[in-house]
């Protein structure tokens, strides 16, 4: 995610309300944050990179609808989503 200038034009209270609504929806849909990385100090392409675990595609689709219709997230945040399946790192590069 990369925050757009429009996000910072909101008042502090509006930003807080946006984040509270965002978090409430994530929690209600059962999203588990695996990792959140703050890249703001690195001058990277992104401000934040996160890895999330979702119960099913049904919740992912509900999330996308909420972001589009309720949060209007694309007004405030540039972001990319990559879907994948959790895989163990235990066996990676281990001698056979």
N, C-alpha and C positions, 0 to 999 in steps of 0.2 A: 504494500500500500504506500501511496505517496499523497500527502495531504495537499489539496489545492488551495490557492490563495483565498477562495470563497469560504473555506472552513475557518480561516483565521480572521475573516471579516465578521464572523458571528460574534456576539458578545460572549463573555466568559460563561454566563448562565446558559446561553443557547448551546454552546459547545458542550457543557456539562450535561445538559438535557439530551443532546444528540447521543452522547456516549452512554448515558444511563439507558436510554431506549434501545440502543444497539446491544448492550450487554444483556439486558433483560430478555431480548429475543434470542440471543445466542444460548443463554441458560435454559430458556423454555424449550428450545429445540434439542437440547442435550449435547451441544457441542462441547468437546473437551479440548482445551488448548494443550498441545504437546510442547510447543516451544514458541516463544515470541522474541524476535531479535530486533533491537533498536539500532538502525543504521544511520541515524540522523547526523552523527559526528563524522561519518566516513565519506561524505560527499558521494555516496552511492546513488544509483538510479532510484532506489526505493528508500523510504523512511523506515518501514517496518516489513519484516518477513516473518510469517508465521506458519506453523504446521498444526493442523487441526484434525481431530477425529470426530466423525459424525456417525450417529446411529444407523442411518440408511440414506439412500438417495432421496427418499420422500422428504426428509428434513432439509437436505441441501436445496431441493427445489422450493420448499417453503421459505427458506432463507433468501434465496434469489428473489422471490416475489416480494418479501418484506423490504429488502434493500431497494428494489426498484420503486415500489408503490408507496411505502411508508417513509423510509429514510431519505429517499431520493439521493442515494449515496453517490451517484456519479456527478452530482453537482459539487460535492465536497472532497471526494477522494478518487484518485486514479488507482486502479488495482487490476491485478491479474489473478485468475484462479486456475490452478492445475489440479485435476482430479487424479487420484491414484489409489493404490491399495497398499496397506501397511505390510511391510516385509521386514523380517528379522535381519539384523546386521551380524548376528552370531557367526554365521558360516562364511561370510565374505572374506576372501583372501586367505582362508585357513588351509593349510596343507591337507591333502586328502589321505 
